[in-house]
Amino acid sequence: MKHAFSFLAVIGLVVIAGLGSQIPGMPYLFGVALPYLALLIFLGGFVYTIVRWAKSPVPFPIQTTCGQAKSLDFIKQNKLEAPHTTSEVIARMALEVLTFRSLFRNTKAVIQDGPKITYESYKWLWLFGLIFHYSFLVIVIRHMRLFLNPVPEWISWMEFGDGLFQVGAPTWYMTDVLLVVAVCYLFGRRLWNANVRYISLVNDFFPLVLIFAIAVSGILMRYFLRTDIDIVTIKKLAVGLVTFQPVIAAEIGAIFYIHLFLVCVLLVYFPFSKLMHLGGVFLSPTRNMRNDSRARRHVNPWNPEIKPHSYLAYEDEFREYMAEADIPLEKELPPKKDEE
């Protein structure tokens, strides 16, 4: 029911936008007010979450190491798996962010006859994860042409490369198809893999279904329902939103408001969900710290300041009581005046 609830929630959002945008006066709400509100929540939530994470103390180096740390000169160090300098950490983080290096080494546990358990290479998750993220990135960058006038040349070249195969008219973009395929794989994996299905929650299924709906509504708007929209009008609205002079025209169809409303929901949902790994990966102490515990002492700032109390000072404080209890003393009690 976890995945069914996600579908029902997204269908409900589609119905709200589809019907609500057709009510007189409501296009301004779905086309102007909600995008501004969603962007404010996204930026505010993103900054708040990053600042809250950045304030979390990390008293000790807890980096994940999968190789030889820096040691004696004749022992070869693995600079990417056990980075000792800042430049090595940057190189490791770059490979992690750009190529999902840790996910590339992902393995799956399989129970064989015996029974015995084996660990086998599992690259499909890495491949489709890479396809999903880069396709999403290219699509977001391509959409910048709607908000910029004139459109930068590098965006035009990216758009040309994305539609290089020139399939159909208008040209099908490769990233549109790849994004849908990747989302279907990531969603299907959570269903057919019993172990993953057991630990999956609604907040694992919902963003996948939401992104799928955004992609499908965008594809329908570009390739199949072109008579319901006016790209020039949409361009005017997009530029107007950026310049704070939005203009709503009647020529915009319901499919556009559905697509835009789903994007707004994603922006609002993003900072408070697992999708925040976009920013969290840079704050992960298991990845962004140097493995220099052998070279530099790390002091826990949480430790309270403790003043040393030697045994001699302890004996000076309790010498009289220790003598009465016949406890051996390092220094005898001074003679009393009566005895003198």
LINLIN-V695304 format. One record per residue. N is the residue number from 0. SS is DSSP state (H for helix, E for strand, C for the rest). Layout:
N|SS / N|SS
This chain:
0|C / 1|H / 2|H / 3|H / 4|H / 5|H / 6|H / 7|H / 8|H / 9|H / 10|H / 11|H / 12|H / 13|H / 14|H / 15|H / 16|H / 17|H / 18|H / 19|H / 20|C / 21|C / 22|C / 23|C / 24|C / 25|H / 26|H / 27|H / 28|H / 29|H / 30|H / 31|H / 32|H / 33|H / 34|H / 35|H / 36|H / 37|H / 38|H / 39|H / 40|H / 41|H / 42|H / 43|H / 44|H / 45|H / 46|H / 47|H / 48|H / 49|H / 50|H / 51|H / 52|H / 53|H / 54|C / 55|C / 56|C / 57|C / 58|C / 59|C / 60|C / 61|C / 62|C / 63|C / 64|C / 65|C / 66|C / 67|C / 68|C / 69|C / 70|C / 71|C / 72|C / 73|C / 74|C / 75|C / 76|C / 77|C / 78|C / 79|C / 80|C / 81|C / 82|C / 83|C / 84|C / 85|H / 86|H / 87|H / 88|H / 89|H / 90|H / 91|H / 92|H / 93|H / 94|H / 95|H / 96|H / 97|H / 98|H / 99|C / 100|H / 101|H / 102|H / 103|H / 104|C / 105|C / 106|E / 107|E / 108|E / 109|E / 110|E / 111|E / 112|C / 113|C / 114|C / 115|E / 116|E / 117|E / 118|E / 119|E / 120|E / 121|C / 122|C / 123|H / 124|H / 125|H / 126|H / 127|H / 128|H / 129|H / 130|H / 131|H / 132|H / 133|H / 134|H / 135|H / 136|H / 137|H / 138|H / 139|H / 140|H / 141|H / 142|H / 143|H / 144|H / 145|H / 146|C / 147|C / 148|C / 149|C / 150|C / 151|C / 152|H / 153|H / 154|H / 155|H / 156|H / 157|H / 158|H / 159|H / 160|H / 161|H / 162|C / 163|C / 164|C / 165|C / 166|C / 167|C / 168|C / 169|C / 170|C / 171|C / 172|C / 173|H / 174|H / 175|H / 176|H / 177|H / 178|H / 179|H / 180|H / 181|H / 182|H / 183|H / 184|H / 185|H / 186|H / 187|H / 188|H / 189|H / 190|H / 191|H / 192|C / 193|H / 194|H / 195|H / 196|H / 197|H / 198|H / 199|C / 200|C / 201|H / 202|H / 203|H / 204|H / 205|H / 206|H / 207|H / 208|H / 209|H / 210|H / 211|H / 212|H / 213|H / 214|H / 215|H / 216|H / 217|H / 218|H / 219|H / 220|H / 221|H / 222|H / 223|H / 224|C / 225|H / 226|H / 227|H / 228|C / 229|C / 230|H / 231|H / 232|H / 233|H / 234|H / 235|H / 236|H / 237|H / 238|H / 239|H / 240|H / 241|H / 242|C / 243|C / 244|C / 245|C / 246|C / 247|C / 248|C / 249|C / 250|C / 251|C / 252|C / 253|H / 254|H / 255|H / 256|H / 257|H / 258|H / 259|H / 260|H / 261|H / 262|H / 263|H / 264|H / 265|H / 266|H / 267|H / 268|H / 269|H / 270|C / 271|C / 272|C / 273|H / 274|H / 275|H / 276|H / 277|H / 278|H / 279|H / 280|H / 281|H / 282|H / 283|C / 284|H / 285|H / 286|H / 287|H / 288|C / 289|C / 290|C / 291|C / 292|C / 293|C / 294|C / 295|C / 296|C / 297|C / 298|C / 299|C / 300|C / 301|C / 302|C / 303|C / 304|C / 305|C / 306|C / 307|C / 308|C / 309|C / 310|H / 311|H / 312|H / 313|H / 314|H / 315|H / 316|H / 317|H / 318|H / 319|H / 320|H / 321|H / 322|H / 323|H / 324|C / 325|C / 326|C / 327|C / 328|C / 329|C / 330|C / 331|C / 332|C / 333|C / 334|C / 335|C / 336|C / 337|C / 338|C / 339|C
